[in-house]
Amino acid sequence: MRVTEPEDKRPFMALYKATIDEAVGASGSLILRLVAHVRSELRELESQARDRRERERLTDSRRLLNQHEATLSQRFTEELLTAFTRQSSIDRVVPDAGALQFVQVGSMDDQQLQRSVDAARVKQSVLHAADGALDELSGLICTLLGLPEVRLERNPLRPAVYVETVTAALSHLPVPPAMRLAWISMMSKALGHELDIYYHSLCTDLRERGVVSVASGPGADSATGSASGRAAQSKVVVTLERLRHLLHAAPVSRTQALAERFHLPGVTPDSDSAFAASQPVVPTGFRSTVPAAFDALADMQQLDQAVHRLEGRRLGDGSHTSDRLGALDTLRRSVQGLDQALGLEVVAMMVENITHDPRLLGPVRQLVADLEPALWQLALVDPRFFSHKDHPARRLLHEITHRSIAFESVDSRGFSDFMAPLREAVAPLADASVDTAEPFDQALDRFVATLDDAHGRGQRRFGKAVQALRQAEQRNILAETIVAEVQARADAQRVPPAMLAFLCGPWAQVVAHARITDTTGADDPGEYAQTIDDLLWIVQPDLTAAKPAASKVLAPMLKARLQHGLASIAFAAEDGRAFLQVLEQTLAGAPGAQSGNRPDAGAAVTAPVSASDSLWLAPTEAQASGFIDLSTEVQALAPTAAVNELVVGVWVALFAEGGWTRTCLSWRSPKGSLLLFTDALGLMQTLGRRACQQLLAAGHLRVVSNDLVEDALDVVAQTAARNSVDIRF
């Protein structure tokens, strides 16, 4: 399968690239100005310090800063270029690289938590100082990118990227962590001012070039956490300390809670939930509030009725939001204890982030919103929802959101077939009285079973593709070793280029294939390795002249062996014939055959051989796996970090065969040289690692999502970090 270059429908793309190049070019002078600011502040603090040891500490800090200034400048430019390249390959709403993740909060100690708060304080300081022109710049950048609405997270010049880049550059310096943190804090004061000046100047320049900002859209606030505005109105503000406390809370089932409340005999803990039975018991802080929560659950039927009245209304309707928050406020007043209150707030923040995620289609967002009352009930009795990624409710949300990413619009082929079983599977949750994870587990089983039954045939095709690709990678790696051995031979340098190209191309694949498929235990299956020695000898007249009879006997044997070997890997017949013609001309002493003036023949039979560079697949392997051939493309490579974004399960937007499609990375070969993607309809496409680098660099491959639920919870953690900052502007 060949890739067709997309028609560039973004008239400002050249200007966008020039803007990014200018930002990278200016990075060296920017970091030097930041260093100068820190140096000046350290010098001032030195002059004010009365304690000798404090003055010496500040002097050492300034000395080390001067010592590492050149290294820091170079590293900052490199890190900024990497960050910009990474941004261009990602199309999703997630915290920036290096930002706090939800899963990290539970395992934080006090020092780590404080460092996260300090990092959030630095980001807020820079954002506040640079906020003047940021909104306008984001709109202009989104216009350059051809986006229909403002998406702050798609603006690679936003303050968070610069803060993360400064942090990353400083992290490589061999200085004490406390000193590094002090430098970052001092730099943030100057960085915000520098960015504000830069943003205003850049906005003016872009306007003068005819760029008009796109309008704000529903996804504009997602990058900073759509729940952050409402968090301030909550009765309980979610901070990092409180979030860590919630993640440490263990659950109790309704059966156990009532048993303890009324001293019922013969009741074992968590006997009504298989999932809960394998988990630890609840700590005292949560247990004391659970019975009161069950009293509150008696009124949940009224909440369910309120939700049913909202059915049919479009997500984002003002009345919907008002009724939802009203129902949430009612539930807040009925619960007791910090853990339950925090659980409600985190669920509400998570759901709001998901239902405002522009990657999800409207019907999917609405379905997640309809699940919120059941999730609220769950939050009151089972905080494992927050601390266990494999909790049935978390897994159900993941399956819903993750599988739906495959569809770009409600009109996409297969979307209606996806939504019908999904609605049927989750419908019972709307009326369920949730006191365990079991209703979510049942809904998950119904949904997954329906889709897996429909995709059974696709799974069989997938298995065959994986088998073919495993063999292809193994053969290519072995072929690479064979090529190195051939190129290291002295006699290989004395043969025609076409001959060497053949031996280092398709014939290396033949020898490798014979070795990995042989079941006889032969030292040289098919005598294909011996053929290398024979070919290198027979094309050198100064050697064959001494044994003319031997060459006449060997020639037809070689021709038969070559034909058989090429057939074993289904090498293209016309390419095989091209080499055989070169061989016959060489043996016949045709003019030019020995002089190396046959680059056309050599090119005709050369096959990729290096697993780290490019890959060759047999036609049957390519057909089984949908291999996309980029072996003749010459493009700049993206940084390795961008390729590492491609983990199994990630959804990407891929431009191939003249159009864009969303497809999921379903498998990576053991050595990482082949990546197999599968779309919603089961269509498979395979790329080599180098091809992925090329497509990422060209903007023809963009990461869309890995786990939307985790993304939404990461935004909750980011919001908690901001709420933890005790700062006044």
ROLO-950605 format. One line per 5 residues: their letters; for each residue x, y, z of C-alpha. Coordinates in steps of 0.05 Angstrom, whole numbers. Example, Ala and Ser with C-alpha at 12.3 -4.5 7.8 and 13.67 -1.06 7.14 Angstrom:
2
as	246:-90:156; 273:-21:143;
//
This chain:
729
mrvte	0:0:0; 28:67:-19; 17:134:16; -8:192:-24; 13:261:-3;
pedkr	-47:300:26; -69:363:-9; -50:419:38; -115:454:55; -82:498:107;
pfmal	-60:560:70; -21:586:130; 19:523:143; 83:554:115; 73:614:162;
ykati	60:567:220; 126:530:207; 163:596:200; 133:620:266; 157:557:302;
deavg	226:563:270; 231:635:293; 211:614:364; 265:561:365; 316:610:336;
asgsl	300:660:391; 305:609:447; 379:618:458; 373:693:472; 311:681:514;
ilrlv	344:632:562; 404:678:568; 358:735:590; 326:688:641; 394:669:668;
ahvrs	414:742:672; 351:756:712; 367:699:761; 439:723:767; 416:793:783;
elrel	367:769:835; 419:724:868; 468:782:871; 415:826:904; 398:772:954;
esqar	472:764:969; 479:838:985; 419:834:1032; 438:770:1067; 463:779:1139;
drrer	479:707:1153; 548:686:1127; 526:615:1109; 465:641:1071; 510:690:1033;
erltd	558:634:1015; 500:590:991; 476:646:946; 546:658:920; 554:584:903;
srrll	487:585:868; 508:643:825; 576:610:810; 543:545:788; 493:584:745;
nqhea	550:618:709; 587:553:701; 528:518:667; 501:577:628; 526:554:560;
tlsqr	502:482:571; 434:507:594; 427:551:533; 441:493:485; 397:445:523;
fteel	339:493:526; 339:502:450; 342:426:440; 286:414:490; 242:468:459;
ltaft	251:439:389; 232:370:416; 171:399:451; 147:435:389; 156:373:347;
rqssi	119:331:397; 62:381:398; 54:376:323; 45:301:328; -9:303:382;
drvvp	-82:321:374; -110:311:443; -130:347:507; -81:325:560; -34:358:610;
dagal	33:378:581; 93:332:581; 121:324:651; 56:349:682; 25:314:742;
qfvqv	-15:251:729; -74:227:770; -42:159:781; 20:191:813; -18:227:868;
gsmdd	-33:167:911; 41:146:917; 68:216:932; 104:231:996; 101:300:1028;
qqlqr	163:325:991; 137:303:924; 70:333:937; 102:399:956; 145:398:893;
svdaa	82:389:851; 50:448:886; 112:489:873; 111:470:800; 38:490:795;
rvkqs	55:556:828; 109:570:776; 61:554:719; 7:599:748; 57:655:757;
vlhaa	79:651:685; 9:643:659; -16:703:698; 40:747:672; 32:724:600;
dgald	-44:721:600; -55:788:565; -47:764:493; -50:689:502; -123:680:483;
elsgl	-114:720:419; -49:683:401; -82:615:412; -137:635:364; -87:658:312;
ictll	-45:595:319; -107:552:311; -123:590:247; -53:574:221; -65:501:237;
glpev	-132:501:201; -172:485:263; -246:507:265; -243:532:337; -195:554:391;
rlern	-158:495:423; -108:523:473; -73:455:478; -56:458:404; -17:522:413;
plrpa	55:499:421; 76:569:444; 32:568:506; 66:584:573; 62:512:600;
vyvet	106:487:543; 159:539:559; 156:524:634; 163:449:621; 221:463:573;
vtaal	258:505:624; 247:452:676; 271:397:629; 333:436:610; 351:450:682;
shlpv	339:377:702; 401:356:664; 447:401:704; 487:370:761; 463:417:815;
ppamr	424:405:880; 348:399:871; 334:456:919; 380:502:879; 347:480:814;
lawis	278:495:842; 301:564:865; 326:580:795; 260:557:764; 221:600:812;
mmska	264:661:796; 262:648:721; 186:644:723; 181:717:742; 221:738:681;
lghel	192:685:635; 121:710:643; 143:781:625; 184:757:566; 126:716:538;
diyyh	77:772:546; 120:818:504; 131:762:453; 57:745:449; 36:816:436;
slctd	89:825:383; 72:759:349; -3:775:349; 11:841:315; 55:808:263;
lrerg	5:753:247; -53:803:241; -12:844:193; -1:781:151; -76:773:144;
vvsva	-88:720:197; -155:724:232; -168:687:297; -218:630:297; -277:633:345;
sgpga	-274:600:413; -306:531:416; -328:481:468; -259:451:473; -223:517:486;
dsatg	-221:509:561; -205:435:562; -130:442:565; -133:478:632; -187:433:661;
sasgr	-260:448:647; -277:430:718; -231:481:749; -282:537:746; -335:496:782;
aaqsk	-286:471:834; -284:539:865; -360:536:874; -358:467:907; -368:459:981;
vvvtl	-304:418:982; -245:443:941; -203:386:914; -130:397:931; -71:350:922;
erlrh	-69:334:996; -143:317:996; -138:278:931; -80:237:959; -123:222:1020;
llhaa	-180:199:976; -135:153:936; -111:121:1001; -182:107:1023; -204:34:1019;
pvsrt	-276:14:1008; -331:-19:1046; -392:-54:1016; -463:-38:1035; -471:-107:1067;
qalae	-411:-97:1111; -430:-26:1129; -500:-46:1151; -472:-106:1188; -426:-61:1228;
rfhlp	-480:-9:1239; -531:-58:1266; -482:-111:1293; -510:-166:1248; -478:-234:1260;
gvtpd	-453:-282:1207; -439:-230:1153; -371:-232:1120; -338:-169:1093; -355:-151:1021;
sdsaf	-394:-216:1009; -438:-182:957; -382:-163:910; -330:-208:879; -287:-148:861;
aasqp	-292:-119:931; -275:-186:963; -204:-183:937; -191:-113:964; -168:-85:1031;
vvptg	-216:-65:1086; -237:7:1096; -200:54:1143; -236:86:1201; -240:155:1169;
frstv	-284:130:1112; -323:76:1150; -354:125:1200; -391:163:1145; -416:105:1103;
paafd	-482:91:1141; -502:163:1134; -488:158:1060; -536:100:1054; -590:141:1087;
aladm	-577:193:1033; -582:140:979; -656:131:996; -668:197:961; -629:178:899;
qqldq	-693:158:863; -712:231:861; -644:246:831; -654:192:778; -721:222:760;
avhrl	-689:289:751; -638:258:704; -693:224:664; -726:291:653; -661:314:621;
egrrl	-662:258:569; -668:284:499; -636:351:515; -572:368:479; -508:366:520;
gdgsh	-485:436:537; -557:463:544; -558:514:600; -618:482:633; -583:415:632;
tsdrl	-523:443:668; -567:479:718; -608:417:735; -546:374:739; -511:421:788;
galdt	-575:427:827; -579:352:835; -506:349:854; -516:404:907; -575:365:936;
lrrsv	-532:303:942; -474:343:972; -519:365:1029; -540:294:1044; -471:263:1053;
qgldq	-424:265:1113; -349:263:1116; -293:290:1075; -280:226:1036; -351:221:1008;
algle	-352:295:992; -286:289:956; -310:228:918; -371:266:892; -328:325:870;
vvamm	-276:282:834; -330:244:797; -365:309:777; -299:339:753; -280:276:715;
venit	-348:270:680; -348:344:662; -279:337:631; -301:276:591; -367:308:568;
hdprl	-330:370:543; -275:331:507; -280:351:433; -252:284:411; -316:250:432;
lgpvr	-380:253:390; -442:284:420; -481:219:431; -422:188:468; -414:250:512;
qlvad	-488:248:527; -485:175:546; -428:188:594; -468:245:624; -527:199:635;
lepal	-482:152:674; -463:206:723; -517:193:776; -496:120:780; -424:142:787;
wqlal	-443:190:842; -476:133:880; -414:91:870; -368:146:896; -405:145:962;
vdprf	-391:72:976; -330:50:935; -270:96:932; -232:40:896; -261:72:834;
fshkd	-208:126:842; -148:83:863; -158:21:819; -152:28:744; -183:-41:735;
hparr	-245:-23:774; -306:-45:732; -334:26:728; -267:54:705; -260:-2:654;
llhei	-331:10:628; -317:85:619; -252:67:584; -285:19:536; -340:69:519;
thrsi	-293:127:506; -234:89:478; -273:50:426; -314:110:406; -252:149:386;
afesv	-251:107:323; -308:148:294; -297:219:269; -371:236:260; -440:207:274;
dsrgf	-443:191:199; -381:148:201; -391:78:177; -404:31:235; -421:85:287;
sdfma	-495:67:293; -476:-7:300; -429:14:356; -479:57:394; -538:8:393;
plrea	-507:-47:436; -473:6:479; -539:39:497; -570:-28:510; -512:-50:555;
vapla	-512:11:600; -588:24:602; -598:-15:667; -550:32:703; -599:90:695;
dasvd	-648:58:744; -598:18:786; -589:28:860; -513:25:862; -481:0:926;
taepf	-427:-44:894; -388:-46:829; -429:-105:804; -478:-65:759; -419:-35:723;
dqald	-386:-103:716; -449:-131:685; -456:-73:637; -383:-81:617; -392:-155:603;
rfvat	-454:-142:560; -420:-88:519; -353:-123:507; -386:-190:492; -430:-159:438;
lddah	-372:-124:404; -324:-183:410; -376:-230:378; -383:-182:320; -307:-176:311;
grgqr	-291:-251:316; -273:-257:243; -230:-195:247; -192:-225:306; -174:-286:264;
rfgka	-147:-240:209; -110:-202:262; -77:-265:288; -53:-284:218; -25:-214:208;
vqalr	13:-216:274; 42:-284:256; 65:-258:188; 96:-196:218; 133:-234:272;
qaeqr	165:-276:218; 181:-215:176; 216:-179:234; 256:-241:252; 277:-250:179;
nilae	296:-177:171; 339:-177:233; 375:-240:211; 383:-210:141; 416:-150:172;
tivae	469:-195:203; 480:-230:136; 488:-164:101; 541:-142:151; 579:-207:139;
vqara	577:-197:63; 599:-125:66; 657:-144:111; 686:-192:59; 745:-167:18;
daqrv	722:-202:-45; 654:-166:-41; 688:-101:-61; 712:-131:-127; 644:-150:-156;
ppaml	596:-107:-198; 551:-61:-157; 489:-96:-183; 515:-162:-155; 530:-132:-87;
aflcg	462:-98:-85; 429:-165:-99; 468:-202:-45; 455:-148:6; 382:-143:-14;
pwaqv	336:-199:-34; 387:-255:-27; 400:-237:46; 325:-245:56; 327:-313:22;
vahar	383:-339:66; 349:-312:129; 281:-341:109; 312:-410:97; 345:-410:166;
itdtt	284:-389:206; 236:-437:170; 282:-497:165; 259:-558:206; 314:-606:183;
gaddp	371:-579:224; 414:-567:163; 474:-522:170; 458:-487:104; 386:-498:84;
geyaq	379:-497:8; 454:-482:2; 434:-409:-2; 492:-385:41; 540:-425:-4;
tiddl	508:-388:-63; 539:-324:-37; 609:-354:-41; 594:-382:-110; 567:-316:-138;
lwivq	625:-275:-111; 673:-325:-145; 638:-334:-212; 632:-260:-230; 707:-248:-223;
pdlta	741:-267:-290; 810:-268:-259; 787:-325:-214; 744:-364:-263; 797:-362:-318;
akpaa	837:-413:-279; 778:-461:-276; 735:-450:-338; 703:-519:-333; 681:-508:-262;
skvla	648:-442:-280; 609:-475:-337; 582:-529:-290; 567:-480:-234; 529:-429:-276;
pmlka	465:-469:-290; 464:-496:-219; 468:-424:-193; 413:-401:-239; 366:-457:-214;
rlqhg	384:-443:-141; 372:-369:-150; 304:-380:-181; 284:-428:-126; 309:-382:-71;
lasia	274:-320:-97; 210:-360:-104; 215:-381:-31; 204:-308:-9; 156:-292:-67;
faaed	205:-240:-92; 177:-203:-152; 189:-244:-215; 207:-185:-258; 260:-161:-208;
grafl	288:-232:-204; 293:-235:-280; 329:-169:-281; 385:-195:-237; 390:-261:-275;
qvleq	400:-221:-339; 456:-182:-305; 487:-247:-283; 484:-277:-353; 514:-214:-383;
tlaga	570:-216:-331; 585:-289:-346; 584:-275:-421; 634:-218:-412; 584:-165:-436;
pgaqs	615:-94:-441; 604:-54:-378; 583:-113:-336; 648:-110:-296; 655:-35:-294;
gnrpd	599:-20:-247; 561:24:-296; 494:-10:-286; 459:29:-229; 391:15:-261;
agaav	399:-60:-255; 425:-53:-184; 367:-10:-164; 317:-58:-195; 336:-115:-148;
tapvs	354:-79:-84; 309:-94:-25; 310:-62:44; 348:-104:94; 359:-65:158;
asdsl	308:-72:213; 330:-6:242; 327:31:176; 275:1:130; 239:-64:122;
wlapt	222:-112:67; 160:-155:71; 141:-212:25; 78:-198:-16; 37:-247:25;
eaqas	61:-215:90; 46:-145:64; -23:-166:40; -41:-201:106; -21:-141:148;
gfidl	-37:-81:104; 36:-60:101; 46:13:80; 110:18:39; 150:81:52;
stevq	217:50:33; 231:100:-23; 207:162:15; 261:210:37; 239:254:94;
alapt	268:284:157; 260:240:219; 219:261:279; 252:256:348; 249:188:380;
aavne	205:216:435; 149:225:385; 152:153:363; 150:131:436; 82:163:441;
lvvgv	57:105:399; 41:54:452; -7:-4:443; -78:22:451; -64:93:426;
wvalf	-111:121:373; -79:161:317; -101:201:257; -66:172:196; -63:200:126;
aeggw	-60:142:77; -88:126:9; -110:197:-3; -149:209:61; -148:214:137;
trtcl	-171:157:181; -171:141:255; -138:77:273; -113:44:337; -43:15:349;
swrsp	-61:-57:364; 7:-90:365; 82:-76:364; 131:-128:342; 179:-155:396;
kgsll	237:-111:371; 192:-51:357; 207:-48:283; 135:-61:259; 71:-29:284;
lftda	2:-57:267; -58:-11:268; -132:-30:265; -191:16:252; -264:10:275;
lglmq	-282:-35:217; -223:-82:227; -181:-54:170; -108:-67:186; -49:-23:167;
tlgrr	24:-36:184; 81:13:187; 155:5:201; 185:47:257; 222:91:208;
acqql	158:102:168; 123:124:232; 179:174:244; 172:200:173; 97:208:179;
laagh	102:242:246; 153:291:219; 109:306:159; 46:315:202; 12:255:169;
lrvvs	8:216:234; -19:248:297; -34:219:365; -108:229:383; -117:191:448;
ndlve	-90:136:491; -140:135:549; -192:190:554; -213:171:624; -141:176:648;
daldv	-135:242:610; -197:268:647; -169:246:714; -102:277:698; -138:343:688;
vaqta	-170:332:757; -100:324:786; -77:387:750; -137:425:778; -121:399:847;
arnsv	-50:423:840; -74:493:821; -124:493:878; -66:476:925; -27:538:906;
dirf	-30:590:961; -14:650:917; -45:718:908; -33:760:845;
//
